[in-house]
């Protein structure tokens, strides 16, 4: 994996440039991901005055929602490896009734904040991209106050069920897409890594996404473009095959089926 701190971020070939960043923002606005954020906020159980770090702040939607919950006496900071994502998040830094959101270009391997700066660290769909998860959690532990909490949400891509008229092509496309991840099955081992990194696990929860008809306003519909643009050249998938795969899914209408499990972990710093 390569993290480029310039204007475009290349994660094993997935370019987090302005176009992809806008695609991701659109996906994050779908009802599927709005519900996901509600579940994450419930697990966070934020209180007025809490100091929160959002690792991988992305387009800033969760950060803005959290700012409203911690109120003017709280603090919301966000870091991201993509300048394009930070530019989008920068449009959401002013939240009525909340603190101004602070944004910085940084990685979880080197969080630019002093020790014990935060009550809570949250990260959604980030740690599956991280090569050294244990090292990143040690860094998270450093910036948390004693008994502070970390809330992590990541996907096990092995849980994905996606109906297709060509199962063999679907399998190759999904295998190719996993090339952009450091660990496409991270949730299977995350509890163990949290324990060895100085955390006590307090809550685990599956967060499913289910789309049973093709609809452009769903998470999976937005994912089709991201996948089809990434996979050519990976695992032998050609541009023509990627386009045929995408066209096939969009043609299914009410026969369409997509299911994916994400996993939420809440842990307390020892």
C-alpha positions in Angstrom: 0.0 0.0 0.0 1.2 3.5 -0.8 -0.1 6.6 0.9 0.8 9.7 -1.1 0.5 12.9 0.9 0.0 15.0 -2.2 -3.2 16.1 -3.9 -4.0 12.5 -5.1 -3.9 9.5 -2.8 -3.0 6.2 -4.4 -4.1 3.2 -2.3 -2.8 0.2 -4.3 -4.1 2.0 -7.5 -7.4 3.4 -6.1 -7.0 7.1 -6.7 -8.6 9.3 -4.1 -8.6 12.3 -6.5 -11.4 14.9 -6.7 -13.6 12.7 -8.9 -13.4 9.6 -6.7 -13.8 11.8 -3.6 -17.0 13.2 -5.0 -18.2 9.7 -5.9 -17.6 8.6 -2.3 -19.4 11.6 -0.9 -22.5 10.7 -3.1 -22.3 7.1 -1.7 -22.1 8.4 1.9 -25.3 10.4 1.3 -27.3 7.2 0.4 -29.9 6.0 3.0 -27.7 2.9 3.6 -24.8 4.9 4.8 -27.0 7.5 6.6 -28.3 4.6 8.7 -24.7 3.3 9.2 -23.7 6.7 10.7 -26.8 6.5 13.0 -25.6 3.2 14.3 -22.0 4.5 14.8 -23.3 7.6 16.6 -25.4 5.4 18.9 -22.3 3.4 19.7 -20.3 6.6 20.3 -22.8 7.8 22.9 -21.2 11.3 22.8 -21.9 13.8 25.5 -21.6 17.6 25.5 -18.0 18.6 25.9 -16.5 15.4 24.5 -13.3 15.7 22.5 -13.4 13.5 19.4 -10.9 12.6 16.7 -12.3 11.2 13.4 -9.6 9.2 11.7 -10.3 9.2 8.0 -12.8 12.0 8.2 -13.7 11.7 4.5 -16.3 14.1 3.3 -17.0 15.2 6.9 -20.6 14.0 7.2 -20.0 12.1 10.5 -17.8 14.8 11.9 -20.6 17.4 11.3 -23.2 15.2 13.0 -20.8 14.6 16.0 -20.2 18.3 16.3 -23.9 18.9 16.9 -23.8 16.3 19.6 -20.8 17.5 21.6 -21.9 21.1 21.5 -19.9 24.3 21.7 -17.8 23.1 24.6 -16.7 20.0 22.8 -14.0 19.5 20.1 -14.1 17.6 16.8 -10.9 17.0 14.9 -10.6 15.1 11.6 -7.6 13.7 9.8 -7.4 12.2 6.3 -4.8 11.2 3.8 -6.6 12.9 0.9 -6.6 16.6 0.2 -9.6 16.1 -2.0 -11.6 14.6 0.8 -10.4 17.3 3.2 -11.6 19.9 0.7 -15.1 18.5 0.8 -15.0 18.1 4.6 -13.9 21.8 4.7 -17.4 22.8 3.5 -18.9 21.4 6.7 -16.6 22.8 9.4 -19.2 25.3 10.7 -22.0 23.5 12.6 -24.8 25.4 14.3 -24.5 24.8 18.1 -21.2 22.9 17.7 -17.5 23.6 17.7 -15.7 24.5 14.5 -14.4 21.2 13.1 -10.6 21.1 12.9 -9.1 19.3 9.8 -5.5 18.1 9.1 -3.8 16.1 6.4 -2.3 13.2 8.3 -2.2 9.4 8.6 -3.2 7.2 11.6 0.4 6.1 11.8 1.4 9.7 12.9 -1.5 11.5 14.5 -0.6 15.2 14.9 -1.9 15.7 18.4 -0.4 15.4 21.9 -0.9 12.4 24.2 -4.3 12.2 25.9 -5.9 14.8 23.7 -9.2 13.0 23.1 -12.0 11.3 24.9 -13.1 9.3 21.8 -11.4 8.2 18.6 -13.7 7.0 15.8 -12.7 5.5 12.4 -15.0 4.1 9.8 -13.8 2.1 6.8 -10.1 3.1 7.3 -8.3 0.3 9.2 -8.8 -2.2 6.4 -6.5 0.0 4.4 -3.8 0.1 7.1 -0.7 -2.2 6.8 0.3 -2.0 10.5 -3.0 -2.1 12.4 -1.4 -2.9 15.7 1.0 0.1 15.3 -1.9 2.4 14.3 -3.9 1.3 17.4 -0.9 2.1 19.6 -0.9 5.6 18.1 -4.7 5.8 18.8 -4.1 4.7 22.4 -1.5 7.5 22.8 -3.9 10.3 21.9 -6.7 8.9 24.1 -7.1 9.8 27.7 -7.1 6.9 30.2 -10.4 5.0 29.8 -11.1 6.8 26.6 -12.9 4.9 23.9 -12.2 3.9 20.3 -15.0 3.0 17.9 -14.0 1.2 14.7 -16.2 0.1 11.7 -14.7 -2.0 9.0 -16.0 -4.5 6.3 -15.3 -8.1 5.9 -15.5 -8.3 2.1 -15.8 -12.0 2.3 -19.4 -11.4 3.5 -20.4 -9.8 0.2 -23.2 -11.5 -1.8 -23.9 -9.8 -5.1 -26.2 -11.5 -7.7 -24.9 -11.6 -11.3 -25.8 -13.5 -14.5 -22.1 -14.5 -14.6 -20.9 -15.8 -11.3 -17.4 -16.6 -12.5 -16.9 -13.0 -13.7 -18.4 -11.7 -10.5 -15.8 -13.7 -8.5 -12.9 -12.4 -10.5 -14.1 -8.8 -10.3 -14.5 -9.0 -6.5 -11.1 -10.6 -6.1 -9.6 -7.8 -8.2 -11.3 -5.2 -6.1 -9.7 -6.6 -3.0 -6.4 -5.5 -4.3 -7.0 -2.0 -3.1 -7.2 -3.2 0.6 -4.4 -4.1 3.0 -6.8 -6.6 4.7 -10.2 -7.3 3.1 -11.1 -9.5 6.1 -9.9 -7.3 9.0 -12.9 -7.7 11.3 -12.1 -11.4 11.8 -8.9 -10.5 13.7 -9.6 -7.0 14.9 -10.8 -8.0 18.4 -7.5 -9.8 19.0 -5.4 -6.9 17.8 -7.4 -4.4 20.0 -6.7 -6.6 23.0 -2.9 -6.8 22.3 -2.8 -3.0 21.7 -4.0 -2.0 25.1 -7.8 -2.0 24.7 -10.7 -3.8 26.4 -13.5 -4.7 24.0 -16.8 -3.5 25.3 -19.2 -3.9 22.3 -19.4 -5.8 19.0 -22.1 -5.4 16.4 -22.8 -6.4 12.8 -24.0 -3.5 10.6 -25.5 -5.0 7.4 -26.3 -3.3 4.1 -29.0 -4.9 2.0 -30.2 -3.8 -1.4 -32.9 -6.0 -3.0 -33.6 -3.9 -6.2 -31.3 -1.8 -8.4 -31.7 1.9 -7.3 -29.1 4.6 -8.1 -29.7 6.0 -4.6 -28.3 2.9 -2.8 -24.8 2.1 -1.5 -24.2 -0.7 -3.9 -25.3 1.2 -6.9 -22.7 3.9 -6.1 -20.1 1.2 -5.5 -20.5 -0.2 -9.0 -18.8 2.8 -10.6 -15.9 2.7 -8.0 -15.3 -1.0 -8.6 -15.6 -0.9 -12.4 -13.1 2.0 -12.6 -10.6 0.3 -10.3 -10.5 -3.4 -11.4 -9.2 -3.2 -15.0 -5.6 -4.5 -14.9 -6.1 -6.4 -11.6 -6.5 -10.2 -11.4 -6.7 -10.3 -15.2 -9.9 -8.2 -15.5 -10.1 -6.1 -18.7 -11.9 -2.8 -19.2 -14.4 -4.6 -21.4 -15.2 -7.2 -18.7 -15.5 -4.5 -16.0 -18.0 -2.6 -18.1 -20.0 -5.8 -18.9 -20.0 -6.6 -15.2 -21.4 -3.1 -14.4 -24.0 -3.2 -17.2 -25.2 -6.6 -16.1 -25.9 -5.4 -12.6 -27.7 -2.3 -13.7 -29.9 -4.3 -15.9 -31.3 -6.5 -13.2 -33.9 -4.2 -11.8 -36.2 -5.9 -9.2 -34.0 -9.1 -9.5 -31.0 -7.3 -8.2 -29.5 -8.5 -4.9 -26.6 -7.1 -2.8 -25.7 -7.9 0.8 -22.6 -6.9 2.8 -21.7 -7.0 6.5 -19.7 -4.3 8.3 -18.6 -4.8 11.9 -18.5 -2.3 14.7 -16.1 -2.6 17.6 -16.1 -0.4 20.7 -13.1 -0.7 23.1 -11.9 1.2 26.1 -8.2 2.2 26.5 -6.6 0.5 29.5 
